[in-house]
Amino acid sequence: MSSLKEKLAQKIEAHRPRTTRLLKEYGNVKVGEVTIAQAIGGMRGVKALVTDVSYLDPYEGIRFRGHTIPETLANLPKPAGKEYPYVEGHIFLLMTGDFPTEAEALEVVEEMKVRRQVPQYVFDVLRAMPRDTHPMTMFSAAVLAMQRESKFKAFYEKGFNKMTAWEPMYEDAMDIMARLPVIAAYIYRMKYKGDTHIAPHPDLDLGGNFAHMMGVPEPYDDLMRLYFILHSDHESGNVSAHTTHLVASALSDAYYSFSAALNGLAGPLHGLANQEVLRWIQGVMDKMGGDEVPSEDEMKKFVWDTLNSGQVIPGYGHAVLRKTDPRYMAQREFCLKHLPDDPIFKYVDRLYNVVPPILKEHGKAKNPWPNVDAQSGVIQWHYGVTEYDFYTVLFGIGRALGVLTNITWDRALGYPIERPKSLTTDMLEEIAGIKD
């Protein structure tokens, strides 16, 4: 070990007890308007961001422009013969706060078709990367490579006008949203399908065209319409949403901002939960006999054994929600209709009936109900998208809808650069009254 690293290790060991003590013994001490626990603990629960695009209601789940998920799905226009709405109509709702008419939704469908042409150099960048590069790295790099197309950048260089700054930000946001499905499908086919590609279909909407380019038959198109809508926004405090807002607050354009957001989404504590849940369920299946679904009593024993060993049940619980995640319920309805006999879904269904009562009795989980990640990966696996690492790319396509809408509104309302104030551990100890 180098002398620098050795010295650093000594400093870390000496410092850790200070942080632990502050959290354990003085977490409720106020530092201005927040507590020491909030200052150290990732600003959890600090109300310091503003967004009108979505709100996470503890009992109703995510509200898009004030509307619950069932209301959103019921009121958005749908393609003929399909169960789920146009993603483009949802973009209209997020941007304006109004449900579009069918004509307005179709106008956005046509607009996105015009915008979805990806510059060839973006594919060249992807092809220059090693094929074993993680798909999220490729996805983020592709977005960043397109920054040369930024209309906001050109607008700023000509002379920044605060009152009209939202317009080029809107143009960039819409261009990115239109191109992401094309880029994602290209990465998927290049990495996992022998580098055989499927060109965009001129007559299909965003969800339908994505399924077409992925090479997955119906009803995968409807699944992805649902998936992109459900994952589109989650207030402004989660990592991908906050990162987009933070980077854009420096007047960085949407390409810089969203590429940074994807890097945050790639983190195991944010966007990887769906694949971790699927991997865990498949492990449960291996332990309990494969495709044959265990009885409720057998599953109860397994869940209790898991909890008593100090482990958690992946896909259950949520930092804010205090009921079953409506995003989970929307996906559950899809599963019950389209894949009720899927072996993995049968395990998901059994866990849904068994886990919440046990977690309530166990008493440590604030929310014993399943969240969105408890089965989203399961559905992808059913339709042949079995490459775990790609699931977060799918998440990223959906998340773009909300976060890019947010930064469009940030520019419209003239929000300033984000710049919270930091304190040292010495200062916190002084505030807590324990500084020597």
N, C-alpha and C positions, 0 to 999 in steps of 0.2 A: 504494500500500500504506500502511495506517495505521502510525503510529509503534509502536503496540503489536505489530502483526503483524510489522513489520520487526524489532523487537527480539527477538521470539520466534523468528523464523527464524534470527537470529544465534546465539541460545542453543542451538537444536537442532543447528545445524551444528557448534558447539563440543562438544556433549555426545556426539554419535554415536560418535566415535572411542574414547571412554572405554568405552562398552558393547561395541563391537566388540573392543577389546583384552581386556577381562575375559573374554569368551566364548572368544576364540581362544587366549589365552595362559594363562588362569587358570581355565578352566572346571571343572577337576577339584578345585579348592581347596574344602575343606569349610567350610560355613557351618552350624554346628550339626551336624545329621544329614543335611543335603543339600549339594549342590555349588553353586557359583556358577552353573554352566550350568543347573542345574535351577531355581534361584531366578529367573534371568532368562528362561529358556526355557519359561515356562508350566507349571511344576511337572511336566514330562514325567517319568513313571516314579516319581514320589514316591508311596509307599504310605501314604496318609493318609485314606482313605475306607473305610467299611464298608457292604457290602450283601450280603444273602443271596439276592436275587432272581435275579441272573445273574452269570456270571463269564466273562470272555473268555480262553479257553484258547488259547495260541499255536498248538497243533497240532490241537485238536478244534473250534475255533471257539467261538461263544457257547454257553454252557450255561445253560439255564433251570432254576433250582432243581436244578442238578447234572446235568441231562439234556441230551444233545446234541440238535441239531435233528432228525436222523433219529429218535431215540428219542421226542422230543416229538411229532412228527407221527404216529408210529406208535401212540402210547398215548393220545392225546386222542380222545374220542368224535367221530364225524362225523355230519352230517345224512344221512338216508337217500338213497342214490344219489349221494353226493358224494365227491370224492377227498380233500378237506381238512377239518380239524377245525373245530368250533365255536370262534369267537374267545372266546365266553363260557366255554368249558371251559378255555381257556388262561388267562383271568383267574383262574379257580379255582386253577389250578396255581401261578400267580405269587403269589397271595395266601397260599396255604396250604402250598405245597411238595408237595402230593399231587395225583396224577392223579385227576380226578373220575370217578365212575361216569357212565353215560349219564343216569341220573335226576338226579344232582347238576348235570351240565352243563345239562340242560333246565330245571332250576330257575333257574339263572342266566340262561338265555335269557328266561324269563318275567319275571324280575325286571328285566332291562334293558328289556324292552318297556314296563313300567310307568314306568320312570324316564326314558324318552327324550322326553317331552313338553317341547319348548323353549318358554319364555315368549315371548309375542308381541312384547314390547318388544325382544327380541334381534333379531328380524327387522326391527323398525322402525329400530333402530340401523344395521343393515347397509344398509337401503334409503336411509338418509340420507347414506351415504357416496358420494362420486363413483364412478361405475361403472368408472373406470380405476384405482381403488385396487388395490394388489397384493392377491391373495387371502390371503396370509399376514397382512397387516395386518388385513384383515376378520376372519380366523379368530381372531387374538389378541384383537381388540377385542370379538368376540362372547363369548369366554370371560370376559374382564374384566367385560363388562357384566352377566354372570350372577352376579357376586360377591354381589349383594344377596340371592341365594338361599342363601348359605353357612350350613350348619348348624354348622360349626366356629366361625364368627364369633359366632353366637348363643350357642353353648356357652361360649365364652370370656367373653362379656359377662355371663353369669349367674354366673360364678365358675369359674375354671380348676381342674380336677381332673386331675393328671398321670396318674393310673392309668387313667382312662377317656377320655383325650383322643383316643385312636385311633378311637373309635367315630364321632364326628361327622366326623373326617377321612375315614374309610371311606365314610360316607354321601356326602360331597362328591365323593370320587374316583369312586364308582360312578355318581353323577348325571352327572358330566362325561363319563366314558367312554361312557355311553349316549347322550348328546346330541351328541357330536362328529360322528358320521356324518351326523346330520340337518342340522346346521349346515353341514358341508362340502358336502354335496350341494346344499343351498339356495344357497350361494355359487356353486357351479359352474353350476347351472341359471340363476341370475340373471345371471351375467357372460357366459356362453358359449352359452347355449341359449335366447336370446330371452326370458328372464325367465318361462319356462314351468316350472312346478314339479310334482313328482310326490310325492304324499303317502306317508308310511310305510305299509308293508303290515303288517296286524295279525298275519299268520301266519309272518312270516319272521324268521330269526335276524339277528344284527348284520351279518354279511358279506353275506348274501342281500338284506337290506333295503337296504343301502348301494348295491349294484348296481342294485336296483330303482329307488331314488330318483335315481340317476345316469342311468337310462334306457339302461343298457348290458346286452345280453342275456347269457345263459349262454355260456361258463363264466366270465364275469367275476366272478360271485359267488364261485366257488371260488378264482379268482386273488386276490381281496381277502381271503378268509379266510387264505390263505397269506401275502399281503403284510403284513397287520396283525400276524400272529404273528411273522414274521421280523424286523420292525422294532420289536418291542415293547420291547426293552431291550438295553443294551450296556454293562453295568457302570455305575458312578456317576461316572466321571471325564470323560465326554464333555460337551460344553457344555449340551445340553438336560437331561440327567440331573442334572448338577452344579448347574445353575441352579435346577431344581425343588427340590433338596435344600437349597441355600443359602437361597433365599427362604423356604422353609417352616421353616428352622431359627430364623427370627425369630418363629415362631408366626403367620406369615401363613397364610391358608387356602389350600386347593388351587386356587382360582380365580386368586388373585394369583400363586401359584407356577407354575402351568402356563402362564398367559399369558406370564410372563417366559421360561419355557422355549421357547415358540414363537418369541419374539423372537430367542433365540439360535439356534434351529434354522433360522431364515430366513437366517442368515449364509452367505456363499458358501463358507466353509471347513468348514461342517457339513452342512447339509441340501440344498444345491444340487447336490451332486455328480452325482446321477442325471440331471438335465437337462443338465448340462455334458457328460457322457459321450455322451448321445444326440445332442446338437448336434455333438459331435466326430465321431461315427460317420457322421452324415449328411453332414458335410463331407468325410469320407474317401470316401464313396460318390460325391459330386459330382466329386472329383478323379480317381477311378478308374473312372468309366464308368457310374455309376448302378446299376441293379438287377443287372446282370451281375456275379457274384462273381469277383474276381480269383483267379488261381492262387496256390498257396502261395508260389511263388517271387516273384511280383509283390507279394504282401502282405509278404513278408519284406523286400524292397527298400524298400517304403514305410515299414515300421517302423524299419529301420535309418536311412533318410534322416531320419525324424522325430527319432530319438534323437541322431543326429550333428549336427543343427541346434540342439541344446540344449533341445528340447522333451521333454515326458513323454508317456506313453501313458495317457490318462485311464481310470480304472476298474481300474488294476492297481497292486498294492502296498497295504500296510496297516501302520499303526504297530505293531501287536502280532502279527497273524497271520503264521505262517510256512508256510502251506499255502493251497490254494484255499479261499476263504470258503465254508463250508457253506451259507450263505444264497444265494450265487451258484449252487451246485450244485442246491439245491432249485428255484430259478427255472429253471435250465437244463433240469431234468427236465420241468417244466411246458411249456417252449417246445418241446422235442423231441416232446412228445405233441400239443400243441395248435396250434403255429404253425411247424412245421419248414420250411415253404416261404416264410415271411415274408422279404422281401428284406433287411430290416435285420437280422433274426436270423441270416441266412446270413453276413452280415459279422461279427456277434458270434461266431458259431461258428468262422469262419476265424481271427479274431484269437485266440480261445481256444487254437487249435492252434499258432499261430505265435509269439505274443508271449512266453510264459514262457521258452522256450529262448533266445530272443534277449536277454531281460533278464538271464538267468543269465550268458550270455556277455559281455554288456555290463558286468556286475559292479557297477553302482552301486545297484541296487534290493535292499533287504534281503529283500523278499518279491516274487518275480516273478509271483505268481498273481493272478487277478482277484478283486475284492471285490464286495460286494453291489450296488454302483452300476453295475457293468459292463453290466447288462442290464435293471434294473428299469424304467427309463424306456422301453426298447424295447418291453416288453410292454404298457405303458399305451398307447403310440402305436398298437400293433397293434389294440387294441380301441376306437380312436377317441378316446381321451382324449389329444389332441394339444397341449393347452395347457401349455407347459412350466412356467409359473409355478404351476400347480396341483399339481405333483408333490410339493412340499414339504408341502402341506396333507395329502396322503395319508400322507406320512411322519409327520406330527404326530398323526394319528389312532392309528396303530400305537404310536408312542413313548409316548403317554399311558398305555398299559396297564402298562408297567413302572415309569415314574417316579412315577405316582400310587400304585402299590402300595408303592414305596419310602418315600414320605413318610407313608403309613399306618403302616408299620412304624417309621419314625423316631419318630412320636408314641407308638407302643406301647412302645418301648424308652427313651423319655425322652431322646433325643439332644439335646444343648445347641445353642445358637446357634453357628454356624461363625465363627471369628474368628482366622485366621492372622496372624502378625506380619510386618510389612514392614520392609525396610532401605533406606537411601539408597545411591546410587552411591558416595558418599564412604565409607560404612561398608564396602561391598564392596571398594573399593580398599585400605582399611586392612587388611582381613582378608587380601587377596591380597599385602600387603606392598609396594604400589606407591604409597601415598599420600605426597605431598610433606609 
